[in-house]
Structure formats: C-alpha cells, structure tokens
Amino acid sequence: MDEPLAPIRRREDRISLRFDKAFPVLVSSEIYGDCRAVARNVSLGGICVDMHAPPPIASVVSVHFRIPGSGEAFVARAEVKHHYCLNFSTDSGAASARGVGLRFIEFVEDSADRLRSGFVRYRSVH
C-alpha cells in the first residue's frame, strides 16, 4: 500500500519583509518618460508595480513613492526584472492587470535608511 503524500510546504524565497498595500508611484525613465502607476507591494529589495505600458526587461528607471501612513517620500533607481499579466473575471466581465517587478539598485539620499526604519516600525506594530 502506498504511503500518503506529505503536504507540500512552500518555501518563502523572499529575503525582505514586504509591505503589501496598494499605493501610487511615479516610474520615470529618460527613454520612456514618466508613468503614474500603482504599487502592490514594496520591500527593501524591490517593488511590484501595476502599469499599463511596462518598460522592457533590464531597463533602469527611477521610482518615486510614499508609503501610506508614513508621509515620507522615497526615490530609488531600479531595474525591471520581470513583467506580469493577470487575466481574471469580475462581475462586469473579463479584466486584466499588467505590471513589472523592479529590483532596487540604489536609493537617492537617505531613502534606504528611512525605508528600513519604516519596515522596523511597521513590523513592531503588526
């Protein structure tokens, strides 16, 4: 008789704590211009952004954002690491969402330190 299969355990591959909340961002590029978009989550390593016309993979962009509740502005240079497209249905019919995963390359001024301390505060509250 076969032994029952053990449950599959999903390993969390993310290194950094993520802040999961939708908030507005501005993605800027010298080549592709400025695009207002919506971030879905952010970590110290990167950010996931819904945008209608994502720049190509490996593009370098600037990301300007404020995490809700903090009031602080952050600016980082980031590389487009992947694209995504989600198709789903709603009560109104078919819908889709497109976007990019951005890996932070560098932060402008002290944005990295302020983002890190914001995550520490967020973690201690939740």
MMTF fields as JSON, N, C-alpha, C and O atoms, coordinates in Angstrom:
{
  "mmtfVersion": "1.0.0",
  "mmtfProducer": "UNKNOWN",
  "numBonds": 503,
  "numAtoms": 504,
  "numGroups": 126,
  "numChains": 1,
  "numModels": 1,
  "chainsPerModel": [1],
  "groupsPerChain": [126],
  "chainIdList": ["A"],
  "bondAtomList": [4, 2, 8, 6, 12, 10, 16, 14, 20, 18, 24, 22, 28, 26, 32, 30, 36, 34, 40, 38, 44, 42, 48, 46, 52, 50, 56, 54, 60, 58, 64, 62, 68, 66, 72, 70, 76, 74, 80, 78, 84, 82, 88, 86, 92, 90, 96, 94, 100, 98, 104, 102, 108, 106, 112, 110, 116, 114, 120, 118, 124, 122, 128, 126, 132, 130, 136, 134, 140, 138, 144, 142, 148, 146, 152, 150, 156, 154, 160, 158, 164, 162, 168, 166, 172, 170, 176, 174, 180, 178, 184, 182, 188, 186, 192, 190, 196, 194, 200, 198, 204, 202, 208, 206, 212, 210, 216, 214, 220, 218, 224, 222, 228, 226, 232, 230, 236, 234, 240, 238, 244, 242, 248, 246, 252, 250, 256, 254, 260, 258, 264, 262, 268, 266, 272, 270, 276, 274, 280, 278, 284, 282, 288, 286, 292, 290, 296, 294, 300, 298, 304, 302, 308, 306, 312, 310, 316, 314, 320, 318, 324, 322, 328, 326, 332, 330, 336, 334, 340, 338, 344, 342, 348, 346, 352, 350, 356, 354, 360, 358, 364, 362, 368, 366, 372, 370, 376, 374, 380, 378, 384, 382, 388, 386, 392, 390, 396, 394, 400, 398, 404, 402, 408, 406, 412, 410, 416, 414, 420, 418, 424, 422, 428, 426, 432, 430, 436, 434, 440, 438, 444, 442, 448, 446, 452, 450, 456, 454, 460, 458, 464, 462, 468, 466, 472, 470, 476, 474, 480, 478, 484, 482, 488, 486, 492, 490, 496, 494, 500, 498],
  "bondOrderList": [1, 1, 1, 1, 1, 1, 1, 1, 1, 1, 1, 1, 1, 1, 1, 1, 1, 1, 1, 1, 1, 1, 1, 1, 1, 1, 1, 1, 1, 1, 1, 1, 1, 1, 1, 1, 1, 1, 1, 1, 1, 1, 1, 1, 1, 1, 1, 1, 1, 1, 1, 1, 1, 1, 1, 1, 1, 1, 1, 1, 1, 1, 1, 1, 1, 1, 1, 1, 1, 1, 1, 1, 1, 1, 1, 1, 1, 1, 1, 1, 1, 1, 1, 1, 1, 1, 1, 1, 1, 1, 1, 1, 1, 1, 1, 1, 1, 1, 1, 1, 1, 1, 1, 1, 1, 1, 1, 1, 1, 1, 1, 1, 1, 1, 1, 1, 1, 1, 1, 1, 1, 1, 1, 1, 1],
  "groupList": [{"groupName": "MET", "atomNameList": ["N", "CA", "C", "O"], "elementList": ["N", "C", "C", "O"], "formalChargeList": [0, 0, 0, 0], "bondAtomList": [1, 0, 2, 1, 3, 2], "bondOrderList": [1, 1, 2], "singleLetterCode": "M", "chemCompType": "L-PEPTIDE LINKING"}, {"groupName": "ASP", "atomNameList": ["N", "CA", "C", "O"], "elementList": ["N", "C", "C", "O"], "formalChargeList": [0, 0, 0, 0], "bondAtomList": [1, 0, 2, 1, 3, 2], "bondOrderList": [1, 1, 2], "singleLetterCode": "D", "chemCompType": "L-PEPTIDE LINKING"}, {"groupName": "GLU", "atomNameList": ["N", "CA", "C", "O"], "elementList": ["N", "C", "C", "O"], "formalChargeList": [0, 0, 0, 0], "bondAtomList": [1, 0, 2, 1, 3, 2], "bondOrderList": [1, 1, 2], "singleLetterCode": "E", "chemCompType": "L-PEPTIDE LINKING"}, {"groupName": "PRO", "atomNameList": ["N", "CA", "C", "O"], "elementList": ["N", "C", "C", "O"], "formalChargeList": [0, 0, 0, 0], "bondAtomList": [1, 0, 2, 1, 3, 2], "bondOrderList": [1, 1, 2], "singleLetterCode": "P", "chemCompType": "L-PEPTIDE LINKING"}, {"groupName": "LEU", "atomNameList": ["N", "CA", "C", "O"], "elementList": ["N", "C", "C", "O"], "formalChargeList": [0, 0, 0, 0], "bondAtomList": [1, 0, 2, 1, 3, 2], "bondOrderList": [1, 1, 2], "singleLetterCode": "L", "chemCompType": "L-PEPTIDE LINKING"}, {"groupName": "ALA", "atomNameList": ["N", "CA", "C", "O"], "elementList": ["N", "C", "C", "O"], "formalChargeList": [0, 0, 0, 0], "bondAtomList": [1, 0, 2, 1, 3, 2], "bondOrderList": [1, 1, 2], "singleLetterCode": "A", "chemCompType": "L-PEPTIDE LINKING"}, {"groupName": "ILE", "atomNameList": ["N", "CA", "C", "O"], "elementList": ["N", "C", "C", "O"], "formalChargeList": [0, 0, 0, 0], "bondAtomList": [1, 0, 2, 1, 3, 2], "bondOrderList": [1, 1, 2], "singleLetterCode": "I", "chemCompType": "L-PEPTIDE LINKING"}, {"groupName": "ARG", "atomNameList": ["N", "CA", "C", "O"], "elementList": ["N", "C", "C", "O"], "formalChargeList": [0, 0, 0, 0], "bondAtomList": [1, 0, 2, 1, 3, 2], "bondOrderList": [1, 1, 2], "singleLetterCode": "R", "chemCompType": "L-PEPTIDE LINKING"}, {"groupName": "SER", "atomNameList": ["N", "CA", "C", "O"], "elementList": ["N", "C", "C", "O"], "formalChargeList": [0, 0, 0, 0], "bondAtomList": [1, 0, 2, 1, 3, 2], "bondOrderList": [1, 1, 2], "singleLetterCode": "S", "chemCompType": "L-PEPTIDE LINKING"}, {"groupName": "PHE", "atomNameList": ["N", "CA", "C", "O"], "elementList": ["N", "C", "C", "O"], "formalChargeList": [0, 0, 0, 0], "bondAtomList": [1, 0, 2, 1, 3, 2], "bondOrderList": [1, 1, 2], "singleLetterCode": "F", "chemCompType": "L-PEPTIDE LINKING"}, {"groupName": "LYS", "atomNameList": ["N", "CA", "C", "O"], "elementList": ["N", "C", "C", "O"], "formalChargeList": [0, 0, 0, 0], "bondAtomList": [1, 0, 2, 1, 3, 2], "bondOrderList": [1, 1, 2], "singleLetterCode": "K", "chemCompType": "L-PEPTIDE LINKING"}, {"groupName": "VAL", "atomNameList": ["N", "CA", "C", "O"], "elementList": ["N", "C", "C", "O"], "formalChargeList": [0, 0, 0, 0], "bondAtomList": [1, 0, 2, 1, 3, 2], "bondOrderList": [1, 1, 2], "singleLetterCode": "V", "chemCompType": "L-PEPTIDE LINKING"}, {"groupName": "TYR", "atomNameList": ["N", "CA", "C", "O"], "elementList": ["N", "C", "C", "O"], "formalChargeList": [0, 0, 0, 0], "bondAtomList": [1, 0, 2, 1, 3, 2], "bondOrderList": [1, 1, 2], "singleLetterCode": "Y", "chemCompType": "L-PEPTIDE LINKING"}, {"groupName": "GLY", "atomNameList": ["N", "CA", "C", "O"], "elementList": ["N", "C", "C", "O"], "formalChargeList": [0, 0, 0, 0], "bondAtomList": [1, 0, 2, 1, 3, 2], "bondOrderList": [1, 1, 2], "singleLetterCode": "G", "chemCompType": "PEPTIDE LINKING"}, {"groupName": "CYS", "atomNameList": ["N", "CA", "C", "O"], "elementList": ["N", "C", "C", "O"], "formalChargeList": [0, 0, 0, 0], "bondAtomList": [1, 0, 2, 1, 3, 2], "bondOrderList": [1, 1, 2], "singleLetterCode": "C", "chemCompType": "L-PEPTIDE LINKING"}, {"groupName": "ASN", "atomNameList": ["N", "CA", "C", "O"], "elementList": ["N", "C", "C", "O"], "formalChargeList": [0, 0, 0, 0], "bondAtomList": [1, 0, 2, 1, 3, 2], "bondOrderList": [1, 1, 2], "singleLetterCode": "N", "chemCompType": "L-PEPTIDE LINKING"}, {"groupName": "HIS", "atomNameList": ["N", "CA", "C", "O"], "elementList": ["N", "C", "C", "O"], "formalChargeList": [0, 0, 0, 0], "bondAtomList": [1, 0, 2, 1, 3, 2], "bondOrderList": [1, 1, 2], "singleLetterCode": "H", "chemCompType": "L-PEPTIDE LINKING"}, {"groupName": "THR", "atomNameList": ["N", "CA", "C", "O"], "elementList": ["N", "C", "C", "O"], "formalChargeList": [0, 0, 0, 0], "bondAtomList": [1, 0, 2, 1, 3, 2], "bondOrderList": [1, 1, 2], "singleLetterCode": "T", "chemCompType": "L-PEPTIDE LINKING"}],
  "groupTypeList": [0, 1, 2, 3, 4, 5, 3, 6, 7, 7, 7, 2, 1, 7, 6, 8, 4, 7, 9, 1, 10, 5, 9, 3, 11, 4, 11, 8, 8, 2, 6, 12, 13, 1, 14, 7, 5, 11, 5, 7, 15, 11, 8, 4, 13, 13, 6, 14, 11, 1, 0, 16, 5, 3, 3, 3, 6, 5, 8, 11, 11, 8, 11, 16, 9, 7, 6, 3, 13, 8, 13, 2, 5, 9, 11, 5, 7, 5, 2, 11, 10, 16, 16, 12, 14, 4, 15, 9, 8, 17, 1, 8, 13, 5, 5, 8, 5, 7, 13, 11, 13, 4, 7, 9, 6, 2, 9, 11, 2, 1, 8, 5, 1, 7, 4, 7, 8, 13, 9, 11, 7, 12, 7, 8, 11, 16],
  "groupIdList": [1, 2, 3, 4, 5, 6, 7, 8, 9, 10, 11, 12, 13, 14, 15, 16, 17, 18, 19, 20, 21, 22, 23, 24, 25, 26, 27, 28, 29, 30, 31, 32, 33, 34, 35, 36, 37, 38, 39, 40, 41, 42, 43, 44, 45, 46, 47, 48, 49, 50, 51, 52, 53, 54, 55, 56, 57, 58, 59, 60, 61, 62, 63, 64, 65, 66, 67, 68, 69, 70, 71, 72, 73, 74, 75, 76, 77, 78, 79, 80, 81, 82, 83, 84, 85, 86, 87, 88, 89, 90, 91, 92, 93, 94, 95, 96, 97, 98, 99, 100, 101, 102, 103, 104, 105, 106, 107, 108, 109, 110, 111, 112, 113, 114, 115, 116, 117, 118, 119, 120, 121, 122, 123, 124, 125, 126],
  "secStructList": [7, 7, 7, 7, 7, 7, 7, 7, 7, 7, 7, 7, 7, 7, 7, 1, 7, 7, 3, 3, 3, 3, 3, 3, 3, 3, 3, 3, 3, 6, 6, 6, 3, 3, 3, 3, 3, 3, 3, 3, 3, 3, 7, 1, 1, 3, 3, 3, 3, 3, 7, 1, 1, 7, 7, 7, 6, 6, 7, 3, 3, 3, 3, 3, 3, 3, 7, 6, 6, 6, 7, 7, 3, 3, 3, 3, 3, 3, 3, 3, 3, 3, 3, 3, 3, 3, 3, 3, 3, 3, 6, 6, 3, 3, 3, 3, 3, 3, 3, 3, 3, 3, 3, 3, 3, 3, 3, 1, 6, 6, 2, 2, 2, 2, 2, 2, 2, 2, 2, 2, 2, 2, 2, 2, 2, 7],
  "xCoordList": [0.826, 0.0, 0.874, 1.862, 0.504, 1.268, 1.068, -0.024, 2.141, 2.05, 1.407, 1.609, 0.642, 0.05, 1.143, 2.191, 0.873, 1.831, 1.862, 0.826, 3.045, 3.191, 2.735, 2.892, 2.178, 1.767, 2.969, 4.071, 2.74, 3.816, 3.996, 3.042, 5.2, 5.498, 6.104, 7.058, 5.534, 6.021, 7.1, 6.878, 8.247, 9.353, 9.257, 9.08, 9.37, 9.345, 10.723, 11.705, 10.79, 12.061, 12.462, 13.609, 11.546, 11.846, 12.744, 12.549, 13.721, 14.683, 14.135, 14.355, 13.419, 12.983, 11.499, 10.701, 11.153, 9.76, 9.1, 9.707, 7.86, 7.117, 5.988, 5.34, 5.767, 4.649, 3.609, 3.777, 2.531, 1.501, 0.348, -0.511, 0.346, -0.733, -0.6, 0.509, -1.71, -1.673, -1.481, -2.142, -0.562, -0.336, 0.257, 0.891, 0.056, 0.53, 2.043, 2.685, 2.601, 4.022, 4.191, 3.283, 5.347, 5.72, 6.962, 7.979, 6.875, 8.015, 8.53, 7.784, 9.811, 10.398, 11.576, 12.335, 11.707, 12.822, 13.163, 12.268, 14.453, 14.855, 14.347, 13.995, 14.306, 13.893, 12.373, 11.816, 11.692, 10.262, 9.374, 8.15, 9.96, 9.182, 8.643, 9.114, 7.642, 7.038, 5.729, 4.981, 5.466, 4.231, 3.717, 4.411, 2.511, 1.863, 1.343, 0.749, 1.564, 1.224, 0.793, 0.718, 0.512, 0.097, 1.022, 1.157, 1.658, 2.487, 1.574, 0.586, 1.902, 1.134, 1.834, 1.187, 3.149, 3.916, 5.321, 5.775, 6.002, 7.372, 8.148, 7.605, 9.429, 10.351, 11.631, 11.724, 12.606, 13.895, 14.611, 15.506, 14.22, 14.881, 14.208, 14.842, 12.928, 12.251, 10.79, 10.299, 10.101, 8.713, 7.973, 8.536, 6.721, 5.86, 4.891, 4.185, 4.855, 4.092, 3.159, 3.593, 1.864, 0.909, 1.061, 0.983, 1.28, 1.362, 0.908, 1.147, 0.252, -0.352, 0.688, 0.503, 1.777, 2.801, 4.167, 4.928, 4.49, 5.76, 6.974, 6.944, 8.04, 9.284, 9.884, 9.551, 10.766, 11.36, 12.176, 12.685, 12.285, 13.121, 14.544, 15.029, 15.207, 16.568, 16.64, 17.724, 15.518, 15.513, 15.785, 15.42, 16.423, 16.649, 15.723, 15.673, 14.995, 14.014, 14.227, 14.949, 13.586, 13.521, 12.114, 11.149, 11.984, 10.681, 10.54, 11.386, 9.445, 9.146, 7.874, 6.863, 7.91, 6.73, 6.705, 7.715, 5.509, 5.278, 4.512, 3.502, 4.971, 4.234, 3.092, 3.32, 1.864, 0.72, 0.949, 1.414, 0.61, 0.733, 2.069, 2.173, 3.102, 4.407, 4.606, 5.259, 4.048, 4.219, 5.587, 5.818, 6.506, 7.853, 7.949, 7.355, 8.709, 8.929, 10.211, 11.215, 10.159, 11.305, 11.585, 10.662, 12.855, 13.261, 14.352, 15.322, 14.172, 15.165, 15.339, 14.403, 16.532, 16.763, 16.523, 16.89, 15.903, 15.544, 15.658, 15.565, 15.859, 15.938, 14.673, 14.208, 14.116, 12.95, 13.43, 14.214, 12.959, 13.387, 12.402, 12.817, 11.098, 10.124, 8.842, 8.555, 8.093, 6.765, 5.731, 6.033, 4.524, 3.436, 2.156, 1.983, 1.276, -0.045, -1.017, -0.864, -2.01, -3.015, -4.345, -4.792, -4.973, -6.311, -7.27, -7.004, -8.383, -9.338, -10.733, -10.889, -11.719, -13.084, -13.656, -13.307, -14.534, -15.228, -16.723, -17.125, -17.534, -18.98, -19.303, -20.33, -18.406, -18.612, -18.069, -18.315, -17.337, -16.753, -15.26, -14.724, -14.604, -13.165, -12.37, -12.754, -11.264, -10.377, -8.942, -8.702, -7.996, -6.591, -5.791, -6.23, -4.624, -3.691, -2.304, -1.947, -1.534, -0.168, 0.775, 0.388, 2.002, 2.95, 4.344, 4.67, 5.171, 6.578, 7.022, 6.46, 8.041, 8.774, 10.062, 10.824, 10.315, 11.507, 12.438, 12.004, 13.715, 14.731, 15.457, 15.991, 15.473, 16.16, 17.662, 18.272, 18.243, 19.691, 20.354, 21.364, 19.763, 20.273, 19.162, 18.232, 19.282, 18.336, 18.96, 20.173, 18.148, 18.613, 18.658, 17.714, 19.743, 19.986, 19.793, 20.355, 19.006, 18.852, 17.577, 17.085, 17.027, 15.774, 15.872, 14.911, 16.989, 17.126, 17.035, 16.348, 17.724, 17.684, 16.283, 15.821, 15.608, 14.256, 13.27, 12.365, 13.439, 12.568, 12.791, 11.834, 14.052, 14.385, 13.775, 13.206, 13.884, 13.318, 11.796, 11.162, 11.194, 9.745, 9.285, 8.242, 10.06, 9.713, 9.844, 9.042, 10.841, 11.011, 9.806, 9.274, 9.368, 8.194, 6.952, 6.149, 6.782, 5.612, 5.569, 4.511, 6.723, 6.792, 6.454, 5.783, 6.913, 6.653, 5.18, 4.693, 4.473, 3.05, 2.19, 1.162, 2.582, 1.75, 2.241, 1.661],
  "yCoordList": [-1.176, 0.0, 1.245, 1.322, 2.219, 3.456, 4.309, 4.372, 4.96, 5.882, 7.179, 7.58, 7.841, 9.119, 10.15, 10.146, 11.027, 12.073, 13.11, 13.489, 13.554, 14.622, 15.935, 16.127, 16.828, 18.115, 18.858, 18.794, 19.55, 20.335, 21.602, 22.34, 21.84, 23.052, 24.067, 23.784, 25.229, 26.286, 27.064, 27.576, 27.147, 27.875, 29.34, 29.647, 30.224, 31.651, 32.056, 32.008, 32.456, 32.802, 34.259, 34.633, 35.056, 36.465, 36.682, 36.101, 37.525, 37.824, 38.895, 38.835, 39.879, 41.039, 40.982, 40.409, 41.583, 41.774, 42.639, 43.594, 42.315, 43.088, 43.854, 43.373, 45.051, 45.884, 45.733, 46.295, 44.982, 44.709, 45.683, 45.533, 46.675, 47.657, 48.435, 48.795, 48.696, 49.453, 50.941, 51.504, 51.568, 52.999, 53.558, 52.822, 54.86, 55.444, 55.601, 55.848, 55.451, 55.664, 56.392, 56.41, 56.981, 57.557, 56.813, 56.796, 56.197, 55.496, 56.374, 56.709, 56.753, 57.674, 57.033, 56.258, 57.38, 56.902, 57.967, 58.599, 58.173, 59.134, 58.697, 59.538, 57.413, 56.89, 56.806, 57.188, 56.31, 56.016, 57.058, 56.938, 58.07, 59.137, 58.771, 57.829, 59.531, 59.346, 58.579, 58.751, 57.732, 56.954, 56.891, 56.414, 57.37, 57.201, 55.775, 55.285, 55.108, 53.688, 53.393, 54.291, 52.125, 51.696, 50.58, 49.556, 50.788, 49.741, 48.775, 49.189, 47.488, 46.471, 46.054, 45.686, 46.111, 45.842, 46.372, 46.607, 46.555, 47.059, 46.353, 46.031, 46.122, 45.586, 46.394, 47.314, 46.063, 46.75, 46.388, 47.111, 45.272, 44.829, 45.244, 45.231, 45.617, 45.975, 46.303, 46.404, 46.47, 46.906, 46.283, 46.133, 45.927, 45.378, 46.483, 47.036, 46.807, 47.957, 47.558, 46.981, 47.873, 47.726, 48.93, 50.07, 48.681, 49.777, 49.303, 48.159, 50.196, 49.847, 49.487, 48.524, 50.247, 50.018, 49.869, 50.835, 48.66, 48.47, 48.657, 48.258, 49.261, 49.348, 47.95, 47.039, 47.776, 46.46, 45.935, 46.704, 44.621, 43.978, 44.496, 44.705, 44.703, 45.228, 46.744, 47.31, 47.425, 48.887, 49.393, 48.748, 50.54, 51.18, 52.383, 53.215, 52.457, 53.524, 54.135, 53.589, 55.282, 55.875, 55.673, 55.807, 55.352, 55.143, 56.141, 56.21, 56.923, 57.918, 57.455, 57.207, 57.335, 56.846, 57.3, 57.712, 57.208, 57.445, 56.24, 55.852, 55.647, 54.542, 55.144, 56.026, 54.671, 55.235, 55.226, 54.243, 56.339, 56.437, 56.986, 57.481, 56.907, 57.393, 58.857, 59.588, 59.298, 60.681, 60.976, 62.072, 60.008, 60.231, 59.871, 58.892, 60.677, 60.419, 59.608, 59.852, 58.636, 57.786, 57.856, 57.945, 57.816, 57.782, 56.729, 56.708, 55.85, 54.805, 54.577, 54.765, 54.176, 53.673, 52.18, 51.523, 51.648, 50.23, 49.639, 50.349, 48.328, 47.591, 46.764, 46.125, 46.778, 45.949, 44.502, 44.146, 43.672, 42.264, 41.32, 40.312, 41.622, 40.756, 41.529, 42.557, 41.005, 41.523, 40.516, 39.333, 40.982, 40.049, 40.548, 41.746, 39.627, 39.934, 38.956, 37.742, 39.481, 38.654, 38.848, 39.979, 37.762, 37.805, 37.218, 36.165, 37.902, 37.434, 37.913, 38.718, 37.425, 37.866, 38.588, 38.307, 39.513, 40.267, 40.165, 39.543, 40.759, 40.791, 41.495, 41.226, 42.407, 43.161, 42.452, 42.899, 41.355, 40.631, 40.425, 40.483, 40.183, 39.908, 41.178, 42.282, 40.996, 42.108, 41.602, 40.395, 42.524, 42.131, 43.199, 44.34, 42.812, 43.731, 43.411, 42.244, 44.44, 44.275, 45.061, 46.058, 44.613, 45.356, 44.786, 43.948, 45.262, 44.894, 44.631, 45.156, 43.806, 43.643, 44.419, 44.174, 45.353, 46.192, 45.855, 45.771, 45.663, 45.427, 46.735, 47.338, 47.177, 48.42, 48.27, 47.285, 49.26, 49.304, 50.221, 49.875, 51.395, 52.352, 53.312, 53.569, 53.831, 54.808, 56.19, 56.335, 57.195, 58.573, 59.064, 58.87, 59.688, 60.228, 59.153, 58.064, 59.441, 58.502, 57.677, 57.165, 57.536, 56.79, 55.363, 54.865, 54.692, 53.297, 53.2, 52.326, 54.093, 54.061, 54.369, 53.738, 55.331, 55.685, 54.567, 54.301, 53.905, 52.777, 51.621, 51.001, 51.332, 50.266, 50.547, 49.646, 51.777, 52.09, 52.051, 51.724, 52.375, 52.264, 50.824, 50.54, 49.909, 48.489, 47.991, 47.171, 48.475, 48.082, 48.56, 47.807, 49.812, 50.333, 49.542, 49.197, 49.248, 48.503, 47.108, 46.645, 46.444, 45.095, 45.1, 44.187, 46.127, 46.162, 46.447, 46.061, 47.105, 47.422, 46.224, 45.989, 45.46, 44.351, 43.042, 42.003],
  "zCoordList": [0.0, 0.0, 0.0, 0.731, -0.825, -0.92, 0.321, 0.886, 0.731, 1.864, 1.395, 0.249, 2.248, 1.846, 1.591, 2.237, 0.638, 0.312, 1.423, 1.97, 1.74, 2.732, 2.099, 0.893, 2.893, 2.325, 1.759, 2.303, 0.679, 0.062, 0.871, 1.116, 1.272, 2.024, 1.07, 0.344, 1.094, 0.232, 0.962, 2.06, 0.357, 0.955, 0.548, -0.631, 1.496, 1.208, 0.702, 1.444, -0.566, -1.181, -0.955, -1.198, -0.503, -0.335, 0.866, 1.934, 0.659, 1.719, 2.652, 3.862, 2.098, 2.873, 3.202, 2.461, 4.317, 4.698, 3.637, 3.151, 3.272, 2.276, 2.931, 3.86, 2.43, 2.823, 1.722, 0.64, 1.975, 0.975, 1.12, 1.989, 0.258, 0.241, -1.06, -1.457, -1.723, -2.97, -2.673, -1.8, -3.419, -3.257, -4.552, -5.308, -4.817, -6.076, -6.116, -5.095, -7.319, -7.56, -8.888, -9.719, -9.073, -10.354, -10.817, -10.124, -11.995, -12.589, -13.713, -14.633, -13.647, -14.619, -15.333, -14.753, -16.616, -17.418, -18.444, -19.005, -18.694, -19.723, -21.091, -21.918, -21.333, -22.638, -22.756, -23.785, -21.717, -21.795, -21.123, -21.168, -20.506, -19.892, -18.522, -17.884, -18.076, -16.755, -16.878, -17.84, -15.891, -15.879, -14.448, -13.55, -14.244, -12.938, -12.879, -13.84, -11.752, -11.629, -10.195, -9.356, -9.933, -8.597, -8.136, -8.804, -6.985, -6.391, -5.654, -5.048, -5.705, -4.981, -3.706, -2.726, -3.718, -2.503, -2.686, -3.805, -1.566, -1.582, -0.474, 0.582, -0.743, 0.26, 0.16, -0.653, 0.972, 0.869, -0.435, -0.873, -1.055, -2.276, -3.56, -4.615, -3.504, -4.743, -4.542, -3.418, -5.672, -5.644, -6.827, -7.912, -6.61, -7.655, -8.065, -7.221, -9.36, -9.836, -10.976, -11.973, -10.817, -11.915, -12.827, -12.372, -14.124, -15.083, -16.451, -16.839, -17.175, -18.458, -19.518, -20.262, -19.593, -20.616, -19.948, -19.881, -19.449, -18.732, -19.639, -20.803, -19.113, -19.883, -20.052, -19.295, -21.042, -21.29, -20.109, -19.295, -20.038, -19.019, -19.153, -20.265, -18.036, -17.9, -18.02, -17.881, -18.276, -18.275, -16.868, -15.885, -16.779, -15.484, -15.399, -16.304, -14.301, -14.087, -12.714, -11.88, -12.491, -11.155, -10.636, -11.389, -9.359, -8.737, -7.6, -6.708, -7.641, -6.623, -5.918, -6.575, -4.579, -3.874, -2.424, -1.855, -1.85, -0.425, 0.093, -0.495, 1.173, 1.772, 2.589, 3.416, 2.361, 3.092, 4.603, 5.178, 5.213, 6.657, 7.127, 8.249, 6.278, 6.719, 6.37, 7.114, 5.24, 4.809, 4.229, 3.719, 4.296, 3.786, 2.312, 1.86, 1.561, 0.143, -0.037, 0.633, -0.957, -1.265, -2.756, -3.566, -3.112, -4.513, -4.656, -3.897, -5.651, -5.881, -7.379, -8.155, -7.775, -9.128, -9.064, -8.091, -10.11, -10.092, -11.496, -12.497, -11.542, -12.801, -12.97, -12.026, -14.187, -14.488, -14.559, -15.439, -13.634, -13.571, -14.241, -14.813, -14.185, -14.858, -15.146, -14.531, -16.09, -16.432, -15.95, -15.795, -15.716, -15.427, -16.08, -16.303, -16.378, -16.901, -16.262, -16.399, -15.567, -14.908, -15.617, -15.805, -16.007, -16.578, -15.555, -14.976, -15.336, -14.342, -14.728, -15.647, -14.039, -14.33, -13.118, -11.971, -13.409, -12.371, -12.654, -13.637, -11.819, -12.06, -13.375, -13.998, -13.794, -15.032, -16.263, -17.383, -16.083, -17.211, -17.043, -15.937, -18.166, -18.145, -17.834, -18.222, -17.133, -16.795, -16.796, -16.815, -16.775, -16.717, -15.984, -15.841, -15.53, -14.88, -15.419, -15.576, -15.699, -16.193, -15.311, -14.702, -15.246, -14.45, -14.494, -15.335, -13.562, -13.509, -12.078, -11.117, -11.973, -10.727, -10.887, -11.822, -9.985, -10.047, -8.892, -7.743, -9.194, -8.157, -7.921, -8.852, -6.654, -6.339, -6.568, -6.153, -7.233, -7.473, -6.454, -5.843, -6.288, -5.308, -4.912, -5.677, -3.704, -3.207, -3.266, -3.111, -3.486, -3.502, -2.057, -1.291, -1.71, -0.377, 0.684, 0.566, 1.72, 2.836, 2.715, 3.72, 1.5, 1.321, 1.833, 2.42, 1.635, 2.084, 3.605, 4.132, 4.309, 5.775, 6.294, 7.245, 5.678, 6.115, 5.804, 6.594, 4.651, 4.312, 5.282, 5.745, 5.587, 6.535, 7.906, 8.521, 8.388, 9.71, 9.655, 10.658, 8.518, 8.372, 8.467, 9.055, 7.89, 7.987, 9.417, 9.866, 10.13, 11.534, 12.344, 13.159, 12.128, 12.833, 12.453, 13.32, 11.153, 10.683, 11.303, 11.73, 11.35, 11.912, 13.393, 13.873, 14.138, 15.577, 15.885, 16.947, 14.99, 15.194, 14.819, 15.455, 13.804, 13.31, 13.812, 13.496]
}
